[in-house]
């Protein structure tokens, strides 16, 4: 890509605009306008070169930790390396040793092909270097994040007093959701905590309930929050890998009978393994009847709410007390962009409210800040703005979650949502779902493969089970487990495509995830050819004399 200058001209010795004079960078690296532009042009070219090269390269490997460690092992230089050399290092050392995420042959985890507007907005975010922890240090960034949060809350049907915050990812959002559940059950928040009290006894009685297919972040959450691992009840799933509602209700009743305190019910809107969506409306009813906080992990499946066709699969999510959403999944954002949405925005703030002296915020008599008790000239409380929670207020996002220093992550999502629009997003999500279902239909017609899971969203699970001419299985379960692992590893090694394998019902299953707005039907057909060719090669080698 030509960017209005000589593509091959290096930064060191850059030409000053309008002259033939080369200008070396200053000793303090305070680059002039020409040098900044030159550096930017080269980095943009490099990014475009990477993205355009994805379809013509191996999806993965061959790489090894030892080889890469040796490649990047070098002493810290005493003198700076020329920028042109750094660009070349990215081209020759970094790019060839990356996973081809974003390419149309990548069917791995929930890593999408990022939208270009979001990719380049990251440069703007870094250039401004705003600390989105406080309004004073990121005025426009705060306003943008408030707008994005409002859009998300509205999409999920949460009330006007709902609010939230962007976080690094779904794990941090899930930890935050469980923390809010504890605060709600114990009737406490950060501003109330007496440092002399011992909450350990009350904490030891709390129990949480979640599908056995839920994300590993909930295991981390109970540990980080000071709970025992046995306080997280992992409930069995049904044949579609959704949580068993009767088993959950029985577990809650048994814990209450034992003197324990049911605290939180967790629903999953799109499991990582199979894309299964729990019956969220039924879980919401169970949470209300049992006095539990209702948290929904919609990190993966949350984007389905954009679609009028598939949005009803999330029925009941509007009843959640908190929702995890990950725009760096099906909103096609580059890492990192997670979020936590909370039904009661005031409760979110009270749970994390601190007042560092150096942030220069007004603290009122009761220890709260101006957002909660701002008064007019007649001594009456100002009514909330009907346009949404905190509209017109100076919000400090460090008071709404675990993170202190925060990047201006809302910028990329704000730009992308406005540029793309809800309807196009819905079309992309619907197409991904339909392509995954097309793959499932093709797999289902092949006698040597068995379809697994519900194939609800973009995840398709299946198992290779070679059969004899008479229809019987050639090998036992354990041998087939190894064959499926061999098949994934063979395709990974060849570099023709990439998908993962997982464990379902104790057996190895192949897992293909379709999450790429650029994919078309021919990409699915090509994947089937790659799988068939690899399977034939493996089986041929086993049968060879």
PyMOL commands that set and color helices and strands:
alter all, ss='L'
color gray80, all
select helices_A, chain A and resi 33-52+54-56+65-72+83-97+116-128+135-137+139-155+170-186+190-192+200-203+217-224+229-231+245-257+280-290+301-306+311-314+317-319+345-351+357-359+370-373+397-400+410-420+422-444+477-494+521-543
alter helices_A, ss='H'
color red, helices_A
select strands_A, chain A and resi 14-15+22-23+163-167+206-211+232-235+261-268+293-298+322-326+338-342+449-452+459-464+500-504+507-513
alter strands_A, ss='S'
color yellow, strands_A
deselect
rebuild
show_as cartoon
